[in-house]
Amino acid sequence: MRRAALTLIVTVIILALATSGRAQPDSPRNVIVITIDGLRWQEFFGGAAREYLKQNPNGSATEAERTFWRDAVEARRSVLMPFVWSTIARDGQIFGDATIGSTSRLTNGLYFSYPGYSEMFAGRADPRINSNDKVPNPNVTVFEWLNRRPSFEGRVAAFGSWDVLPSILNVERSRIPVGSGWTVVPNATTDRERDINQLAMDLPRYWSYGPVDAPIVYAAIEALRTRKPRVLYVMLGEGDEWAHEGRYDLYLDATLRADRFIERIWKAAQAMPEYSGRTSLLVTTDHGRGATTADWTKHGRDVAAAERTWIAVLGPDVPALGVRRNVNVTTSQIAATIASLVGEEFAAAVSGVAAALPLNR
């Protein structure tokens, strides 16, 4: 009898230890969505391309080549995006590697930012979205739809330097707080929030619409810590700007920092009990770019390769299948996937929305 009781106690302790680090099935789920504007699938899966790197006049390697070039593909992509390839690829799933028979692509036919983001978050392409003008999105995005749900109301937040983001999310209708432009923390109420806004104002103004990505990330992490959103969206945009200027070295540098920002946001969430073990991460891009040294700086309907994207997903409900082989997906599937990661059915509720990504097969 005494031995049976001891066995039962040991079994209970083992089961408790085994489940203590995991969220229980009825735990509320959260999701963090991060986009890296215009990051090509070629760099995402293959790292730096040597033919795009400029050489010093004396023929010696530049700092960018020394930093990002490695002979092996796996080493090149890992040095460019160490968190993605050490953590998401190991514990989650990645779509879009054409070298192993997979594709991730846009369906809107335009291959630039606003149509890409609208497709991504509304779950379908819309021919009415045909410019980057600050026109309120007529489509209900998954963020707006979730913000209307009782358990998510007031717990959706978005941050991005590009001042078109409020239009993409139609803030007048959706009532989602969006930090963008030079006010990266909307409705700042604390000294720390006001300091983050001041930092954004104090940084050099490379672009007229808003700051570099760093203060956007600080604002997003501060929101996690203080406002506790269940759905957080962060738009990173520096890489696309440097690509348009033909600065492959700075495009790579921005990608490395984006990976560091993603890791920082993820670790900040995992350090908080509200998020640890019950939060998913989805990382993707709004469009691709040209596939040659002549057109890699460009994207749009006349740049066919710009339809190609990639998607990475990590979370407690995402099987660790790694880089997916022979699976073809579209950017339009992201909206339903975001909802499914928090236990909601966007595609079933909104007509014409693409199904979620096939994460379980």
C-alpha positions in Angstrom: 0.0 0.0 0.0 2.8 2.4 1.0 4.7 1.6 -2.3 1.5 2.2 -4.4 0.9 5.6 -2.7 4.6 6.6 -3.3 4.2 5.6 -7.0 1.1 7.7 -7.3 2.8 10.8 -5.7 5.8 10.4 -8.0 3.5 10.2 -11.1 1.6 13.3 -10.1 4.8 15.2 -9.6 6.2 14.1 -13.0 2.9 15.1 -14.7 2.9 18.5 -13.0 6.5 19.2 -14.1 5.8 18.1 -17.6 2.9 20.5 -18.0 4.1 23.4 -15.9 5.9 25.1 -18.8 3.0 24.8 -21.2 -0.1 26.8 -21.5 -3.2 24.7 -20.7 -5.8 24.2 -23.5 -8.2 26.9 -22.0 -5.4 29.5 -21.6 -6.1 32.6 -23.7 -3.9 32.7 -26.8 -2.0 35.7 -28.1 -0.3 36.5 -31.4 2.6 38.8 -32.5 2.8 39.6 -36.2 5.9 41.2 -37.6 6.5 42.1 -41.2 9.8 43.0 -42.9 9.0 45.2 -45.8 10.3 44.0 -49.2 12.7 41.3 -47.9 13.4 38.9 -50.8 12.9 35.2 -50.4 16.4 34.8 -51.9 18.1 36.5 -48.9 15.7 35.0 -46.4 16.5 31.5 -47.5 20.0 31.9 -49.0 21.6 34.8 -47.2 23.8 37.4 -48.9 24.4 37.1 -52.6 28.0 37.8 -53.4 27.3 39.3 -56.9 25.3 42.1 -55.2 28.1 43.1 -52.9 30.4 45.9 -54.0 34.2 45.5 -53.9 36.8 47.9 -52.6 38.9 49.6 -55.3 41.9 47.5 -54.4 39.8 44.3 -54.7 39.7 43.5 -51.0 36.5 42.5 -49.3 34.2 45.2 -47.9 32.9 45.2 -44.4 29.5 43.9 -45.7 31.2 41.0 -47.4 33.2 40.1 -44.3 30.1 40.3 -42.2 27.6 38.5 -44.3 29.4 36.2 -46.8 29.9 32.6 -46.0 30.6 29.8 -48.5 27.7 27.5 -47.3 24.0 28.6 -47.8 23.1 27.5 -44.3 25.9 29.6 -42.8 25.0 32.6 -44.9 21.4 32.7 -43.9 22.2 32.0 -40.3 24.6 34.9 -40.1 22.0 37.2 -41.7 19.0 36.1 -39.6 20.3 34.1 -36.6 17.1 34.0 -34.6 15.0 32.9 -37.5 17.3 30.0 -38.4 18.2 29.0 -34.8 14.7 29.2 -33.3 11.8 29.5 -35.8 13.2 27.0 -38.2 13.9 24.6 -35.4 10.7 25.0 -33.4 8.2 26.3 -35.9 7.5 26.3 -39.7 8.8 28.3 -42.7 7.1 28.5 -46.1 8.4 29.7 -49.4 11.7 28.0 -50.2 11.7 27.5 -53.9 14.9 25.4 -53.8 12.9 22.6 -52.2 9.7 22.8 -54.2 7.8 25.3 -52.2 6.3 28.7 -53.0 4.7 31.6 -51.1 3.3 34.3 -53.4 1.0 37.3 -53.6 -2.3 37.1 -55.5 -3.0 40.8 -56.0 -0.9 41.1 -59.2 0.5 44.5 -58.2 3.4 43.5 -55.9 3.9 46.6 -53.9 3.1 47.6 -50.3 -0.5 48.7 -49.7 -2.0 46.0 -51.9 0.3 43.4 -50.2 -0.6 44.5 -46.7 -4.3 44.6 -47.5 -4.2 41.1 -49.0 -2.2 39.9 -46.0 -4.6 41.2 -43.4 -7.9 41.1 -45.2 -7.4 37.6 -46.5 -7.9 38.4 -50.2 -6.7 40.7 -52.9 -8.8 43.7 -53.7 -8.4 45.6 -57.1 -9.6 48.8 -55.4 -6.3 48.9 -53.5 -4.1 49.9 -56.4 -1.8 52.6 -54.9 0.1 53.5 -51.8 -2.1 56.5 -51.2 -3.4 57.1 -47.7 -7.0 55.9 -48.6 -8.9 54.2 -45.8 -9.0 50.4 -46.5 -12.6 49.4 -47.4 -11.8 45.9 -46.3 -12.2 44.7 -42.7 -8.8 43.3 -41.7 -8.3 40.4 -39.3 -7.1 42.9 -36.7 -10.3 45.0 -37.0 -12.4 41.8 -36.9 -10.6 40.6 -33.8 -10.9 44.0 -32.1 -14.7 43.6 -32.4 -14.6 40.2 -30.6 -15.5 40.5 -26.9 -12.3 38.9 -25.6 -10.1 41.1 -27.9 -11.8 44.4 -27.8 -9.3 47.1 -26.9 -6.5 44.5 -26.9 -5.2 44.9 -30.5 -2.3 47.3 -31.2 -0.1 48.1 -34.2 3.2 50.0 -34.7 5.0 50.9 -37.9 7.0 53.9 -39.1 5.2 54.1 -42.5 2.4 56.7 -42.2 0.1 54.7 -44.5 -0.4 52.0 -41.8 -3.3 53.9 -40.2 -5.1 53.8 -43.6 -4.3 50.1 -44.1 -6.0 49.3 -40.8 -8.6 52.0 -41.3 -8.2 53.4 -37.8 -11.3 55.6 -38.0 -13.5 52.6 -38.4 -11.5 49.9 -36.6 -10.5 52.0 -33.5 -7.2 50.2 -33.3 -4.4 52.3 -31.7 -1.6 52.7 -34.3 1.8 54.2 -33.6 3.1 55.5 -36.9 4.9 58.5 -38.5 6.7 60.5 -35.8 4.3 59.6 -33.1 5.3 56.0 -32.5 3.4 55.7 -29.2 -0.2 56.8 -29.7 -1.7 58.6 -26.7 1.5 58.5 -24.7 0.7 58.8 -20.9 3.9 57.8 -19.2 7.4 59.4 -19.0 8.8 56.3 -20.8 6.2 56.5 -23.6 6.9 60.2 -24.1 10.7 59.5 -24.1 10.2 56.9 -26.9 8.3 59.5 -28.9 11.0 62.1 -28.3 13.7 59.6 -29.4 11.8 59.1 -32.7 11.8 62.9 -33.2 15.5 63.2 -32.3 16.8 60.6 -34.7 18.1 61.7 -38.2 15.3 61.9 -40.7 16.3 59.7 -43.5 12.7 59.5 -44.8 10.0 62.1 -44.6 7.2 59.9 -43.3 8.7 58.5 -40.1 11.7 57.2 -38.2 14.0 54.2 -38.6 12.7 50.9 -37.0 14.3 51.1 -33.6 11.8 53.4 -31.8 8.9 51.4 -33.4 10.3 48.3 -31.7 10.8 50.1 -28.3 7.2 51.3 -28.5 5.9 47.8 -29.3 7.8 46.2 -26.4 6.6 49.0 -24.0 3.0 48.2 -25.1 3.5 44.5 -24.3 4.8 45.4 -20.9 2.2 48.0 -19.9 -0.9 47.6 -22.2 -0.9 43.9 -22.6 -2.4 43.5 -26.1 -3.5 40.0 -27.1 -2.8 40.9 -30.8 0.3 42.9 -31.6 1.4 44.0 -35.1 4.9 45.5 -35.8 5.8 46.8 -39.3 9.6 47.0 -40.0 10.4 49.0 -43.1 14.1 50.1 -43.3 15.3 47.3 -45.6 12.9 48.2 -48.4 14.1 51.8 -48.3 17.7 50.9 -48.6 16.9 48.5 -51.4 15.2 51.2 -53.4 18.4 53.3 -53.0 20.6 50.4 -54.3 22.4 50.0 -51.0 22.7 46.2 -50.7 25.0 46.5 -47.7 22.5 48.6 -45.8 19.6 46.3 -46.9 21.5 43.4 -45.4 22.3 45.4 -42.3 18.6 46.3 -41.9 17.7 42.6 -42.2 20.1 41.6 -39.5 18.7 44.2 -37.2 15.2 43.1 -38.1 16.1 39.6 -37.0 17.5 41.1 -33.7 14.3 43.1 -33.2 12.1 40.0 -33.7 14.2 38.1 -31.2 13.9 41.0 -28.7 10.2 41.2 -29.0 9.8 37.5 -28.7 12.0 37.2 -25.7 10.2 40.2 -24.0 6.9 38.4 -24.5 8.2 35.1 -23.2 9.5 36.8 -20.1 6.0 37.8 -19.1 3.5 35.3 -17.6 0.6 36.7 -19.7 2.5 35.7 -22.9 4.9 32.9 -22.0 3.8 29.5 -23.5 0.6 31.0 -24.9 1.8 33.3 -27.7 2.4 32.7 -31.3 4.7 34.6 -33.7 4.1 35.1 -37.4 6.8 36.8 -39.5 6.4 37.6 -43.2 6.8 40.2 -45.9 4.5 42.3 -48.1 6.2 41.7 -51.4 9.3 40.4 -53.0 11.8 42.1 -55.4 13.5 41.6 -58.8 15.6 38.5 -59.1 18.7 39.9 -60.8 21.4 42.5 -60.2 19.6 44.7 -62.7 16.2 44.8 -61.0 16.6 43.6 -57.4 16.0 47.2 -56.2 12.5 47.2 -57.8 9.1 45.6 -57.3 5.7 46.1 -58.8 3.5 44.5 -61.5 6.3 44.8 -64.1 8.7 42.8 -61.9 7.4 39.3 -62.1 9.7 37.9 -59.3 8.3 40.4 -56.9 5.2 38.2 -56.3 7.4 35.8 -54.3 7.2 36.0 -50.5 7.9 33.9 -47.4 6.2 33.1 -44.1 7.5 32.0 -40.8 5.4 30.8 -37.9 6.2 29.8 -34.3 4.0 29.0 -31.3 2.6 26.5 -28.8 0.1 25.2 -31.3 2.4 25.1 -34.3 4.1 21.7 -34.9 7.8 21.9 -35.4 7.9 20.9 -39.0 10.8 23.3 -40.0 11.2 24.5 -43.6 8.2 23.1 -45.5 8.9 21.1 -48.6 6.6 20.9 -51.7 3.9 23.2 -50.1 2.5 26.1 -52.0 0.8 28.9 -50.1 -0.3 32.5 -50.6 -0.1 35.8 -48.7 -3.9 35.9 -48.6 -3.8 32.9 -46.2 -2.1 34.9 -43.5 -5.2 36.7 -42.2 -7.0 33.4 -41.3 -3.8 32.0 -39.9 -3.5 35.0 -37.5 -7.1 34.4 -36.3 -6.5 30.6 -35.9 -3.5 31.2 -33.8 -5.7 32.8 -31.2 -8.5 30.3 -31.6 -10.8 32.3 -33.9 -12.2 31.5 -37.4 -11.8 34.5 -39.7 -12.3 32.6 -42.9 -15.6 31.1 -41.7 -16.9 34.4 -40.6 -15.9 36.6 -43.6 -16.9 35.7 -47.2 -14.1 35.2 -49.7 -11.2 35.0 -47.2 -8.5 32.4 -48.0 -8.1 29.4 -45.7 -5.4 29.4 -43.0 -2.0 28.0 -43.7 -1.7 24.2 -43.5 0.2 24.1 -40.2 -0.9 20.7 -39.2 0.0 18.8 -42.4 
